[in-house]
Amino acid sequence: MTERRKFIQKIAGLTAAFSAPSLLQQAWAANWEQVNQKAQGLSPQEIATDEDYWSVIQQAYTVNPNMVNLNNGGVSPAPRVVQEAVERFNQLSNEAPSYYMWRILDQGREPVRYKLATLAGCSPDEIAINRNATEALNTVIFGYPFKAGDEVIGTKQDYPNMIQAYRQRALRDGIVYTQLSFDFPIEDDNTIVAAFEKAITPNTKLIHITHIINWVGQIMPVKKIAAMAHAHGIEVIVDGAHSFGLLDFKIPDLGCDYFGTSLHKFLSAPIGSGMLWIAKDKIEKIWPLLCNDKPHSADIRKFETLGTRSFPIEQGIGEAVNFHMAIGPKRKEERVRYLKNYWATKAAQIPGVKIHTSLKDKYACGICGVTIDGMTPAALDSALYTGYKIHTVGIVWENISCVRITPHVYTRLDDLDKLVAALTEIAAKQKG
């Protein structure tokens, strides 16, 4: 029996897994069961290319049919079942907000915490629920007990909100923030690990790693860097905004000490949801970002004193986890990787087009950068949307300059064929 089937049985059947309150959802669940039965016995790699299987997944989303959204690396849409859950909880909240929010829905945080912990492969007492990766990681960055002269090693290719957080701590507390710079793609783990190790000094206390570089999709060798860092007595924090809900892994297996992520990207949770993981023995020393009556407590919940929050969004996370697990984490990873390789392999053959991301499975999954000779990222981004209604994002950051393409499980091959045709036409016009 597969992991997915065990999960569904554990929560009492398919209908319960999707909490299908509407006739539309019930009809969709029936179609899902039919195609899923046919997929039994197939490997995730085989299922990745089964368009009948993924067509049912595509129907679960309410995306605009008149545009092609290939910027899921920013924010991903939620499937209909998640949207409906948020709407139900929102309606309930507004019947008597202070009663339903604080006495009813607030009690639902622990089941959600359990679901996330099951997905992450850790104890629920290591999971805090918040609003996004920035909040999760900034909690650790600003709460870490640095002293003047303590050093943090990160990279210039990390996310700006984390870079700015370390710079603020440098200004406020006198820490030393060292940034490495990499020219991606890199298809050699040792090159990356060696660069981090070379930068270590006697004052280094923390290494910051972006699991998947959001600009171009490079998968960083987190486990190897963490093992090296720990050998030097250095802790590791991981930005998993683009890896959690996409790559099939358990957080403790990474070997890191701290991990923060958004849930509204590849997990397709409600917009404005995130998660912080801290190894149990590290919780006590991290100060909460916001006030708490027991700031030195070893209870992970001290990081959840956010005041009034969106309880409907928070409760909708559970439906997103159900949806994710019903598909299967590895199936999802392989599908999104297949979609990236599907278009990028073809685009790489177009004269004047350059791919800025590895096509090897170990080093990339769904995110991929592309350029056309003689065009700025902004110009290509504009041309794709203006002429073809393909939504992407132009990236200009440090030594990275490209248009980022990020499909999701609802993305159709026809959408990617349209992208390749558009790149072909734009490149031909550019060449003259």
C-alpha positions in Angstrom: 0.0 0.0 0.0 1.4 3.4 -1.0 2.0 6.2 1.4 -0.8 8.2 -0.3 -3.3 5.4 0.2 -2.4 5.0 3.8 -2.8 8.7 4.3 -6.3 8.8 2.8 -7.5 5.8 4.8 -6.1 7.4 8.0 -8.4 10.4 7.5 -11.4 8.2 6.7 -11.7 8.1 2.9 -11.3 10.2 -0.2 -14.3 12.5 0.4 -13.0 13.4 3.9 -9.5 13.9 2.5 -10.9 16.7 0.3 -13.7 17.8 2.6 -15.8 17.9 -0.5 -18.9 20.0 0.6 -20.2 20.9 -2.8 -21.6 18.7 -5.6 -18.8 20.1 -7.8 -16.1 18.9 -5.4 -17.8 15.5 -5.0 -17.9 15.0 -8.8 -14.3 16.0 -9.1 -13.3 13.6 -6.3 -15.1 10.7 -8.2 -13.1 11.6 -11.3 -9.9 11.7 -9.2 -10.5 8.3 -7.8 -11.0 6.8 -11.2 -7.7 8.1 -12.7 -5.9 7.4 -9.5 -6.8 3.8 -9.6 -5.4 3.5 -13.1 -2.1 5.1 -11.8 -1.6 2.4 -9.2 1.7 0.6 -9.7 3.2 3.3 -11.8 6.4 5.1 -10.7 6.2 8.9 -10.0 8.4 9.4 -13.1 5.8 7.4 -15.2 2.9 9.3 -13.7 4.6 12.6 -14.4 3.9 12.1 -18.2 0.4 10.8 -17.8 -1.8 13.7 -19.1 -5.1 11.9 -18.3 -4.0 11.8 -14.6 -2.9 15.4 -14.5 -5.9 16.7 -16.4 -8.0 15.9 -13.4 -5.6 17.7 -11.1 -5.8 20.7 -13.5 -9.6 20.7 -13.1 -9.2 21.3 -9.3 -7.9 24.8 -9.9 -9.9 27.9 -10.9 -7.1 29.6 -12.9 -7.9 32.2 -15.6 -8.2 30.3 -18.9 -7.4 33.5 -20.9 -3.8 33.8 -19.6 -0.9 31.4 -19.0 0.4 31.9 -15.4 4.0 30.8 -15.3 5.0 32.8 -12.2 4.0 30.3 -9.6 7.3 30.9 -7.9 5.8 34.2 -6.6 2.5 33.0 -5.3 0.6 29.9 -6.4 -3.2 29.7 -6.7 -5.0 27.4 -4.3 -7.2 24.6 -5.6 -11.0 25.0 -5.3 -11.2 22.8 -2.2 -8.8 25.1 -0.3 -10.7 28.2 -1.5 -14.0 26.8 -0.4 -12.6 26.0 3.0 -11.4 29.5 3.5 -14.8 30.8 2.5 -16.6 28.5 4.9 -14.3 29.6 7.8 -14.6 33.2 6.9 -18.4 33.1 6.8 -18.3 31.4 10.2 -16.0 34.0 11.6 -18.3 36.8 10.6 -21.3 35.3 12.3 -19.7 36.3 15.6 -16.0 37.1 15.2 -14.8 37.2 18.7 -16.6 34.0 19.6 -15.9 31.9 16.5 -12.3 33.2 16.0 -11.0 32.8 19.5 -13.2 30.1 21.0 -13.7 27.8 17.9 -11.2 28.4 15.1 -8.3 29.1 17.4 -8.7 25.5 18.6 -8.0 24.3 15.1 -4.4 25.3 15.1 -3.2 22.2 16.8 -4.6 19.8 14.1 -3.1 22.0 11.4 0.2 21.9 13.3 0.0 18.1 13.3 -0.7 17.9 9.6 2.3 20.1 8.8 4.5 18.2 11.1 3.5 14.9 9.4 4.4 16.4 6.1 7.7 17.8 7.4 8.6 14.6 9.2 9.1 16.2 12.6 7.4 16.7 16.0 4.5 19.1 16.1 6.3 20.8 18.9 8.9 22.0 16.3 6.4 23.7 14.0 5.1 27.3 14.4 2.4 28.6 12.0 2.8 32.1 10.6 2.2 34.1 7.5 5.2 33.7 5.1 8.9 32.7 4.8 10.0 36.3 5.5 8.2 36.2 8.9 9.5 32.7 9.7 13.1 33.4 8.8 13.2 36.9 10.3 11.9 35.4 13.5 15.2 33.5 13.8 17.4 36.2 12.3 16.3 38.9 14.7 15.8 36.4 17.6 19.2 34.8 17.4 21.4 35.8 20.4 24.2 37.3 18.3 26.9 39.3 20.0 29.0 42.1 18.3 31.6 40.5 16.1 29.7 37.3 15.5 29.6 36.3 11.8 26.9 35.0 9.4 27.7 33.6 6.0 25.1 33.9 3.2 25.1 34.6 -0.5 24.3 37.5 -2.8 21.8 35.2 -4.4 19.7 34.8 -1.3 16.2 36.4 -1.0 16.4 40.2 -0.4 14.3 40.2 2.7 16.8 37.9 4.4 19.7 39.9 3.2 18.2 43.1 4.6 17.5 41.4 7.9 21.2 40.5 8.4 22.2 44.0 7.3 19.9 45.4 9.9 21.5 43.2 12.6 24.9 44.3 11.4 23.9 48.0 11.8 22.1 47.4 15.2 24.3 44.8 16.9 27.6 44.9 15.1 27.5 41.4 13.6 29.6 40.6 10.5 27.6 39.6 7.5 29.6 37.9 4.7 28.1 37.2 1.3 29.4 34.6 -1.1 28.5 34.9 -4.8 27.8 32.0 -7.2 27.5 31.8 -11.0 24.6 29.4 -11.5 23.9 26.8 -12.8 26.5 24.8 -10.8 26.4 21.0 -11.3 29.0 20.1 -8.6 28.0 20.0 -4.9 31.6 20.1 -3.7 32.2 23.5 -5.4 29.4 25.0 -3.4 30.3 23.3 -0.1 34.0 24.3 -0.4 33.1 27.9 -1.0 31.1 28.0 2.3 33.8 26.2 4.2 36.5 28.6 2.9 34.6 31.6 4.2 34.4 30.2 7.8 36.3 32.1 10.4 36.6 31.6 14.2 33.7 34.0 14.6 31.3 32.3 12.3 28.1 31.3 14.2 25.5 30.8 11.5 25.3 29.8 7.8 22.3 30.8 5.8 21.3 28.6 2.8 18.5 29.1 0.3 17.3 25.6 -0.5 16.2 26.5 -4.0 17.5 29.8 -5.3 14.3 31.6 -6.2 15.8 33.5 -9.1 16.9 30.5 -11.2 15.9 27.4 -9.4 19.3 26.0 -8.4 18.9 23.3 -5.7 21.6 23.9 -3.1 23.3 20.9 -1.3 21.8 21.7 2.0 22.6 18.4 3.7 26.2 18.5 2.7 26.7 22.2 3.8 25.0 21.5 7.1 27.2 18.5 7.8 30.3 20.6 7.1 29.0 23.5 9.2 28.2 21.3 12.2 31.7 19.8 12.0 32.9 23.3 12.6 30.4 23.9 15.4 28.3 26.3 13.2 24.5 26.3 13.0 22.5 26.4 9.8 19.3 28.2 8.8 17.5 27.2 5.6 15.2 29.3 3.4 12.8 26.7 2.1 10.3 29.0 0.5 10.5 27.3 -2.9 11.3 23.8 -1.8 8.6 22.9 0.8 5.6 21.4 -1.0 7.7 20.8 -4.1 10.6 18.6 -3.3 9.9 15.4 -1.5 12.0 15.6 1.7 11.7 15.7 5.5 13.1 18.7 7.2 15.2 16.9 9.9 16.9 14.9 7.1 18.4 18.2 5.9 20.5 18.4 9.0 19.8 22.1 9.6 18.8 23.8 12.8 16.2 26.3 11.5 13.9 26.2 8.5 11.4 28.7 7.3 9.0 28.6 4.4 5.9 30.0 2.7 3.0 27.7 2.3 1.3 29.7 -0.5 3.8 28.6 -3.2 4.0 25.0 -4.2 1.9 23.7 -1.4 -1.0 25.8 -2.8 -2.1 26.8 0.7 -4.1 30.1 1.2 -2.2 33.2 0.3 -0.6 34.6 3.5 0.4 31.4 5.2 3.8 30.2 6.3 5.7 27.9 8.7 8.7 28.0 10.9 10.6 24.8 12.0 13.2 24.9 14.8 15.0 21.9 16.2 13.5 21.2 19.6 16.8 21.9 21.5 17.2 25.3 19.8 13.8 26.8 20.5 14.6 28.2 24.0 17.5 30.4 22.9 15.6 32.2 20.0 13.8 35.4 21.1 10.3 35.8 19.6 9.9 38.4 16.9 6.8 39.8 18.7 6.1 40.0 22.4 5.6 37.0 24.6 5.2 36.5 28.3 7.7 33.7 28.2 10.3 34.7 25.6 12.8 32.0 26.8 10.3 29.2 26.7 11.1 26.0 24.9 7.5 26.0 23.6 7.4 26.7 19.8 4.1 28.4 20.2 5.8 31.5 21.7 6.4 32.5 18.0 2.7 32.6 17.3 1.7 35.6 19.4 0.7 37.6 16.3 -2.4 39.2 17.8 -5.5 39.1 15.6 -4.8 37.0 12.5 -6.7 35.5 9.6 -8.1 32.3 11.2 -9.8 31.3 7.9 -6.5 31.4 6.1 -4.8 29.4 8.8 -7.4 26.7 8.8 -7.3 26.4 5.1 -3.8 25.1 5.3 -5.1 21.8 6.4 -7.0 21.3 3.1 -3.9 22.2 1.2 -2.0 19.5 3.0 -4.7 17.0 2.3 -4.7 17.9 -1.4 -0.9 17.6 -1.6 -0.7 14.3 0.2 -3.5 12.8 -1.9 -1.5 13.5 -5.1 1.7 12.3 -3.4 4.8 14.5 -2.7 7.1 12.6 -5.1 4.5 12.5 -7.9 4.1 16.2 -7.6 7.9 16.8 -7.6 8.4 14.7 -10.7 5.5 16.3 -12.6 6.7 19.9 -12.0 10.3 18.8 -12.9 8.9 17.2 -16.1 7.1 20.4 -17.0 10.2 22.5 -16.6 12.3 20.1 -18.7 9.5 19.8 -21.3 9.7 23.4 -22.3 13.3 24.2 -21.4 14.7 21.4 -23.5 12.8 22.7 -26.5 13.6 26.3 -25.8 17.3 25.5 -25.6 17.3 24.6 -29.3 15.9 27.9 -30.4 18.6 30.2 -31.9 19.3 33.2 -29.7 17.6 31.6 -26.6 19.6 30.7 -23.5 18.6 28.6 -20.5 20.1 29.6 -17.2 19.1 26.6 -15.1 20.4 23.0 -15.0 18.4 20.4 -16.7 19.7 17.7 -14.4 17.3 16.4 -11.8 19.7 16.8 -8.9 20.2 20.5 -9.4 16.8 21.9 -10.4 13.1 21.1 -10.3 10.4 23.6 -11.4 12.0 27.0 -11.6 14.0 27.9 -14.8 15.5 31.1 -16.2 15.5 32.0 -19.8 16.8 34.9 -22.0 16.9 36.0 -25.6 20.0 37.6 -27.0 19.7 41.3 -27.2 16.7 41.6 -24.9 16.5 42.7 -21.3 14.5 40.6 -18.9 11.9 43.4 -18.7 11.5 43.5 -22.4 11.1 39.8 -22.8 8.6 39.7 -19.9 6.6 42.4 -21.5 6.7 40.8 -24.9 5.5 37.5 -23.5 2.5 39.0 -21.8 1.6 41.7 -24.4 1.8 39.4 -27.4 0.8 36.1 -25.9 -0.8 36.7 -22.5 1.9 34.6 -20.8 2.6 35.9 -17.3 6.3 35.6 -16.1 8.6 37.7 -14.1 11.8 39.5 -15.2 14.7 39.0 -12.8 17.7 41.4 -12.4 19.5 40.6 -9.2 23.3 40.8 -8.6 24.8 38.6 -11.4 21.5 37.1 -12.4 19.5 38.5 -15.4 16.7 36.4 -16.9 13.0 35.8 -17.1 11.9 33.2 -14.6 9.5 30.5 -15.7 7.7 28.5 -13.0 4.9 26.0 -13.9 2.8 24.2 -11.4 0.7 21.0 -11.4 -2.2 22.8 -13.0 0.0 23.9 -16.0 -1.0 22.2 -19.2 1.4 21.0 -21.9 -0.5 23.3 -24.3 0.5 26.2 -22.2 4.2 25.3 -22.4 3.9 24.7 -26.1 2.5 28.2 -26.4 5.5 29.5 -24.4 8.0 27.7 -26.7 6.2 29.1 -29.8 6.3 32.6 -28.3 10.0 32.4 -27.6 10.6 31.1 -31.1 8.7 34.1 -32.6 10.2 36.7 -30.3 13.8 35.4 -30.9 13.3 35.4 -34.7 12.0 39.0 -34.6 14.9 40.0 -32.4 17.4 38.5 -34.8 15.8 40.4 -37.6 
